[in-house]
Amino acid sequence: NESLNQISKEKQDLNDLFIKMKEENQNLKEKDNLPNKPIDKSEIDTSNIFKGIIYYLQKNASNSIENEIEVTSSSCLSSSYKPQNAIDYQSKFVFESNHEENPWFCVHFLQHKVIPKNYTIRSGHWETNNWHLRSWILEGSLDNEKWKILDDQKDCQCLNGNYYTHTFSIDNKNDL
């Protein structure tokens, strides 16, 4: 009986949080000055891991992708390993930060609000058990101030090899 009461309370707390998040999201939409251009979802190829939202925006960018997406990071090993390489699937170069504690990488959609369902990462050219990404936290924000954890990976071995690719799911039951 006590367990049922606890579950009921947790369910109500989650429901209250969801309502609060919806209200905050609506307030942000009313304040937001982004054009929030519509995206033709039929043009996003979900069967091809590198033909998602970034590919779509690159393909349809009127001038250049820099008008659609800003890519930044806490550091960059060298100009050959710049953060923009992470979204350039044709580049032979990868993104690599300086080997510092808590580095970050940010993809800012300038013209669109995006609610991701999946994301795909391809490892670099290093051999097994080398400099591959193993642990990270993926966060999302509507205002660059309040951040929500979308995914958290610890000691993931999916990318432990030369140009390994893996798609990770995001459980987005609520808006950011």
N, C-alpha and C positions, 0 to 999 in steps of 0.2 A: 504494500500500500504506500509506504514511504517512497519507494522507487517510482511508482506511478505519479505521485505528486511532484517529484523532482523532474521527471520527464515532461510533465504538463507545464511546470514552471519554465523549464528550458525552452520548450516549444513557444510559450507566450513571449519569453524574452527575445527569441529569434524573430518572431512575428513583429514585435515592437521595433526591433532594430531594422527590419526590412521596411516597415512603414516610414521610420525616420530617414532611412537612406533614400527612399523614393521621394520624400518631401525635399530633402537636400538636393537631390538630383534635379528635381523640378525647379527649385530656386536657382540652381546653377544654370539651367537651360534658359531661364528668364533673364539672367544677368549676362549670359555668355554673348560675346560679340563675334564668335566664329561663324563663318557662313554656313558651316555644317552641310556642305554639298552632298547631295545624294550619291550613293555608290550603287552601280548596277551589279547586284550580287550574281546575276546570271553569267557575268563575264569572269567571275572568280572560279578557277578550275580546282575544285577540291580533290580531284584525283591525282594532281601533280603537286608534290610537297613544296615546290618553289614557285608556284603560281597562285599565291594567295593575295592578300591585300597590298603588300609592298610591290609585288610584281604588277598588279593592276594599276597602282598609282604611278609606277615608273612608265608603264606602257601608255597611260593616258595623260601624263603631265604635259601641259601646254608648252611650257618653256623648258623647265628642267626639274628633276626630282627634288632639288633643294627648295623649290617653292611649295612642295608638298610635305616633305619629311626633313627634320633636322636631326642629325645624329651626332651625339657628343659623348665624351667619356671623361673619367677622372684623370686619365693619363694615356699616353700613347708611346709604345716602345720606340717607334721611329716613323717618319713620314710614309714609309712603305707599308706600315701596319696600322694605318689610320682607321678610326671607327666606321667611316663610310664603307669600308670594305665588307663589313658585316652584312650589309644589305645589297651588295653588288655581287650577285651570284655568278657573274661571268668573270670576275676578277680572279687572277691566280694568287693574289695576295689575301691574307686574312687580317683580322683585327687582333692586335695583341697589346694589352696594357703593360705598363711597367709592372714589375713584380713587386707590388706593394700590398699592404693589408687593406682589405675592404675596397677594392676598386669598383667602379660603377660604369655602366654603359646605358645610354638613354636614347630611345627612338621617340621623337616628338612629332606627332601628326599635326601639322600646322593648320590644315583646312578641314579636318574631319575628327569626329569623336569615334573611337573604335572600341568595340567590346570583343576582345579576342576569345576564341574558343579553343584554339591550338596555336602552338608556335613550333618552329622547326629550327634546329641548330645543326650546323655541319662543323665538325672538328677540323683542325688544321692539318698540315702536312707531316706532323710528327708521328713517329712510330708508337706502338703500344707502350703504355706506362711512362709516357713522357709528359709534355706540357699541356695536356688536354684539360678542358673545363670539367670539373667534377662536382662542385657544389656552388649553388647560386640561389638567389631569391629573385623572382620576377614580380615586380610591383606595377600598379597602374594608378593613375591620378587624373582627375578632370581639371584640377586647378594648379598643379605643380606644388601644392602645399600639403594636402592630405593624401596619403598614399595607402593603398590596400594591397596586401600580399595576394597575388594571383596564383603563384606556384612557388614551392620551396623544394629544392633538390639537395640532398646530402650524399656525398661520396657516390654519385651516379657513374656507372661504368659504361653507359650507352655510347659515349663519345670517345672511348679509349682506343683509338686507332687512327690510321692514316685516312683522312677525309670521311670518317664515319658520319652518318646522318641519322637523326632521330627526331620524331615529332612527339611533343608533349601536349597532353590535354590540359585545359584550364576549366575548372568547375566554376563557371560564372552563374550562380543562381541569382545573384543580386547585381544591380548596377553598381558602378564604382561610387 
